[in-house]
Amino acid sequence: MARPTFKPNPKVTEIFDDLEVFQEFCQDYGYRYNEADLYNFKTYAWQQFSKWHAGKYAKNMWDEDTRRFAGYRT
């Protein structure tokens, strides 16, 4: 009797790799990370990630928040 072998599905591996890269982008650029936003072009975080992944300028929300809340010192 042969032993069953496990072959990882390359599509599933690609999805998990994309999730890791998307999570790193969200942490680095200050976006809310949600796994459901992966491949969803209606969400702003995924739109900015797609721009960044294509080599274009993506808005850094950490910088935006710093500028926005710089005047609110207590």
N, C-alpha and C positions, 0 to 999 in steps of 0.2 A: 504494500500500500504506500502510495506516495504521500509525502507531507505537503500540505497546502502552503503555497508561498504567497507572501503579501507583496503586491506591487503598488507603490503609491501612485495615485492618479495625478498626472502633471497639471491638470486644470485646478485641482484642489490645492496643490502646492503653490501654484501661481496666485491664487486668491489669498492664501495666508501670507505670502510674500508681499502682495499689494497692501494687505491690512497693516503689516508692520511698517512699511514705508509711509503709508497714510498717517499712522499714529505718530511717527517721528515728525512728519511735516506739521501735524496739528500741535504738537508740543513745542516745536521750534518757532512756529509762526503765530501761536496764540489762538488757535481755533478750538472749538468744542469738538472733542473726538466722539464719534458715534459710529459703530460698526455698520449700522444701517445706511449711512451716507456713502458707503463704498459703491462706486459706479452709478450714483444717483446725481445726474446733472442738474437737478432742481435745487440742490443744496449749495449754499455759498462756499462752504469749506471744500467740497469736491470740485467746484469750478476753479477755485484758486489753486488747488492741488494740481489739477489738470494743466493749468497755465504754467505752474512751476515745473512740472514734469516735462513739459514741452520746451523748457528753457526760456520762458517769458517771465516778465515781472509779476510776482504775486504779492499782494498786500500783506505786510507784516502787522498783525493786530497788536503785538506788544508795543510797537512804535506808535501806532494809532492811539492806543489807550494812554500811553505816556503823555502824548501831546494833549489829549482830551482832558485828562484829569490832573494836569500839572498845576492848574490854578486852584485846585480844591484842597490845598494844604490846610491843616487845622492846627 
